[in-house]
């Protein structure tokens, strides 16, 4: 069993982005680190070339019970609970939790397909005082972020906690995050105990939910000692406007010494050659550290 595993859910349209991420995982993680890739069954053939000792390809049917049926539209149906139908985005979250609970590793790094690693990354690097860290942006969620507030409320209901206080609230959503598989399995059990339903059915029955916020609330409020924070783990651009080459290089130049990863949102439609220029600039910065 390797100490560190990397988990990435993706699909065919993001295959070029995943190529950059996987290359960085091979470069910057220990030789026993396995990159676990989660893809729709119909998209597996587009990623089959990555399969090997350092890449394990999972399809949703391998991670999820057979009662979940996917339709060509991308919507899923839980035959035990046909309403509401499960959107693909929610199912992706569920598969991520299932994989994090199943992989043989001490520490799990959750990495979106539009992120890349830019520094050597090991289980030890992702621990603080011997414990897996947590991306936690304290008081980052304000009243003008209604979806995030809904995610907090959903998390607390799933976990059997009192209603969320008024904002500001901590944000746990990051393009790269660290999870403790032991805590993930305990979180699954807690959701099952609180709701009286399998954790997966309880989670996917929600119209609004965030796996990162469910995990963050769980470890912050239900563990005897909340995990240490690592708020600068990933240097991110979440904008929806494509970056120019100049802007991408300026973004890369702002890379913090604490960041092990960088993300330029795929939704920005930044051209791949510009993204790769930013990745190379980050490599130059790290080489000069």
C-alpha positions in Angstrom: 0.0 0.0 0.0 1.4 3.4 -1.0 1.1 6.2 1.6 -0.3 8.6 -1.0 -3.0 8.1 -3.7 -4.4 10.7 -6.1 -8.0 10.7 -7.2 -9.4 12.5 -10.2 -12.9 12.3 -11.7 -12.9 13.3 -15.4 -14.6 12.7 -18.7 -13.8 12.7 -22.5 -13.9 16.6 -23.0 -11.3 17.1 -20.3 -8.9 14.4 -21.7 -6.2 17.0 -22.8 -6.3 18.6 -19.3 -6.0 15.2 -17.6 -2.9 14.5 -19.7 -1.1 17.5 -18.1 -2.3 16.5 -14.6 -1.2 12.9 -14.9 2.2 13.9 -16.3 2.6 16.1 -13.2 1.6 13.3 -10.9 4.2 11.0 -12.4 6.8 13.7 -12.0 6.1 15.0 -8.6 4.8 12.1 -6.5 6.7 9.1 -5.1 7.1 6.0 -7.3 4.5 4.0 -5.3 1.8 6.7 -5.7 -1.2 5.5 -7.9 -3.3 8.0 -9.8 -7.0 6.8 -9.5 -9.0 8.0 -12.5 -12.8 8.0 -12.3 -14.6 8.1 -15.7 -18.0 7.3 -17.2 -18.0 3.7 -18.5 -18.6 5.0 -22.1 -15.5 7.2 -21.8 -13.1 4.6 -20.6 -11.6 3.9 -24.0 -10.4 7.5 -24.2 -8.2 7.0 -21.1 -7.3 3.3 -21.5 -3.7 4.2 -22.5 -3.0 5.5 -19.0 -3.7 2.2 -17.3 -0.7 0.7 -15.6 1.2 0.4 -12.3 0.7 4.1 -11.6 -2.8 4.7 -13.0 -5.9 2.8 -12.0 -9.0 3.5 -14.1 -12.4 3.2 -12.3 -15.7 3.5 -14.0 -18.9 4.5 -12.1 -20.3 0.9 -12.2 -17.2 -0.3 -10.4 -17.7 2.2 -7.5 -21.5 2.5 -7.3 -24.3 -0.1 -6.6 -26.1 -1.6 -9.5 -29.3 0.2 -8.4 -27.9 3.4 -10.0 -28.7 3.5 -13.7 -27.2 6.1 -16.1 -29.2 7.5 -19.0 -27.6 8.9 -22.2 -28.5 12.4 -21.1 -26.0 12.0 -18.2 -28.7 11.9 -15.5 -28.7 8.9 -13.1 -31.7 7.1 -11.6 -31.6 5.4 -8.2 -34.1 2.6 -8.6 -34.7 2.6 -4.9 -35.5 6.3 -4.9 -36.5 7.4 -8.5 -37.1 11.0 -7.5 -35.3 13.3 -7.7 -33.1 12.0 -10.6 -29.4 12.4 -9.8 -27.4 14.9 -11.8 -24.1 13.9 -13.2 -22.3 16.4 -11.0 -23.8 14.9 -7.9 -22.9 11.4 -9.0 -19.3 12.5 -9.6 -19.1 13.7 -6.0 -20.5 10.4 -4.7 -18.0 8.4 -6.8 -15.2 10.5 -5.4 -16.2 9.7 -1.9 -16.6 6.0 -2.7 -13.1 5.9 -4.2 -11.5 7.8 -1.3 -12.9 5.3 1.1 -11.7 2.3 -1.0 -8.2 3.2 -2.2 -5.3 1.6 -0.3 -3.5 4.7 0.9 -2.9 6.6 4.1 -3.6 10.0 2.5 -5.7 10.9 -0.5 -5.1 13.9 -2.7 -8.3 14.9 -4.6 -7.2 16.7 -7.8 -9.5 18.2 -10.4 -8.6 17.4 -14.0 -7.8 21.1 -14.8 -5.2 21.2 -12.0 -1.5 20.2 -12.1 1.1 19.5 -9.5 4.0 21.9 -9.5 6.1 20.8 -6.6 7.2 17.4 -5.1 4.2 16.1 -3.2 4.2 13.2 -0.7 2.0 12.1 2.1 4.5 13.8 4.5 4.2 17.1 2.6 0.4 16.8 3.0 0.5 16.3 6.7 0.9 18.9 9.4 2.0 17.7 12.8 1.7 14.2 11.6 -2.0 14.5 10.5 -3.5 14.9 7.0 -4.2 18.6 6.5 -7.5 20.2 5.3 -8.1 23.0 2.8 -10.0 25.5 5.0 -10.6 29.1 4.0 -11.8 30.6 7.2 -14.9 32.9 6.9 -14.6 32.9 3.1 -18.3 32.2 2.5 -20.5 35.3 2.8 -24.2 36.0 2.4 -23.7 36.7 -1.3 -22.8 33.0 -1.9 -26.2 31.3 -1.5 -25.2 28.0 -3.1 -22.3 27.6 -0.6 -24.7 28.4 2.2 -27.0 25.7 1.0 -24.1 23.3 0.8 -23.3 24.0 4.4 -26.9 23.4 5.4 -27.1 20.2 3.5 -23.9 18.9 5.1 -25.2 19.6 8.6 -28.5 17.8 7.9 -26.7 14.8 6.5 -24.4 14.7 9.5 -27.1 15.4 12.2 -25.7 18.7 13.3 -27.7 21.9 14.3 -28.5 24.4 11.5 -25.6 26.4 10.1 -24.9 29.7 11.8 -25.2 32.9 9.7 -22.3 33.6 7.4 -19.4 34.0 7.3 -18.7 30.3 7.1 -15.5 28.4 6.2 -15.0 27.2 2.6 -13.6 23.8 2.0 -13.9 23.7 -1.8 -10.6 23.5 -3.6 -9.3 22.3 -7.0 -6.7 20.2 -4.9 -7.6 18.9 -1.5 -6.4 16.4 1.1 -8.7 13.7 2.6 -8.0 11.2 5.3 -9.5 7.8 4.1 -10.2 6.8 7.7 -12.2 10.0 8.2 -14.0 9.4 4.9 -15.2 6.0 6.0 -16.3 7.4 9.4 -18.2 10.1 7.6 -20.0 7.6 5.5 -21.1 5.7 8.6 -22.2 8.9 10.3 -24.5 9.8 7.3 -26.0 6.3 7.3 -26.6 6.4 11.1 -28.2 9.9 11.0 -30.4 9.4 7.9 -31.3 5.7 8.3 -30.3 5.2 4.7 -27.2 4.1 2.9 -24.9 7.1 2.8 -24.9 7.1 -1.0 -28.7 7.3 -1.3 -28.8 10.1 1.3 -26.2 12.1 -0.5 -27.5 11.7 -4.0 -31.0 12.4 -2.8 -29.9 16.0 -2.4 -30.4 18.6 -5.1 -27.7 20.8 -3.5 -24.6 19.3 -1.9 -20.8 19.6 -2.0 -18.6 16.7 -1.1 -15.9 19.0 0.0 -18.1 20.8 2.4 -19.6 17.6 3.8 -16.1 16.3 4.5 -14.9 19.6 5.9 -17.9 20.0 8.3 -17.5 16.4 9.4 -13.8 16.6 10.3 -14.1 20.1 11.8 -17.1 19.4 14.0 -17.2 15.7 14.7 -13.6 14.7 15.1 -12.2 15.1 18.5 -9.4 17.3 17.1 -10.0 19.1 13.8 -7.3 18.7 11.2 -4.7 21.4 10.6 -5.3 23.9 7.8 -3.4 24.1 4.5 -5.2 27.0 2.8 -2.5 27.7 0.2 -2.2 24.2 -1.2 -3.3 25.2 -4.7 -2.8 28.4 -6.7 -6.1 28.9 -8.5 -7.8 30.9 -11.3 -11.5 30.4 -11.2 -12.4 33.1 -13.7 -14.6 32.3 -16.8 -12.6 34.5 -19.1 -9.7 33.1 -21.1 -6.3 34.2 -19.9 -3.9 35.8 -22.4 -0.3 34.7 -22.4 0.8 37.7 -20.4 -2.0 37.2 -17.9 -1.2 33.5 -17.5 2.5 34.2 -16.9 1.6 36.9 -14.3 -0.7 34.4 -12.6 2.1 31.8 -12.5 4.5 34.4 -11.1 2.2 34.8 -8.1 2.7 31.1 -7.1 3.2 30.9 -3.3 6.0 28.8 -1.8 3.3 26.7 0.1 1.4 25.7 -3.1 2.0 22.2 -4.4 -0.5 22.7 -7.3 -1.8 25.2 -9.8 -5.2 25.4 -11.5 -6.5 27.5 -14.4 -10.2 26.6 -14.6 -11.2 24.6 -17.6 -14.3 26.8 -17.7 -12.1 29.7 -18.6 -11.4 28.2 -22.0 -7.8 29.3 -21.8 -6.0 27.8 -24.8 -3.9 24.8 -23.9 -0.6 26.3 -25.1 -1.2 29.3 -22.8 -2.0 26.9 -19.9 1.2 25.0 -20.6 3.2 28.2 -20.7 2.0 28.9 -17.2 2.9 25.4 -16.1 6.4 25.9 -17.4 6.7 29.2 -15.7 5.7 27.5 -12.4 8.4 24.9 -13.0 11.0 27.7 -13.5 9.9 29.3 -10.2 10.1 26.0 -8.3 13.5 25.3 -9.8 14.7 28.6 -8.5 13.4 28.0 -4.9 
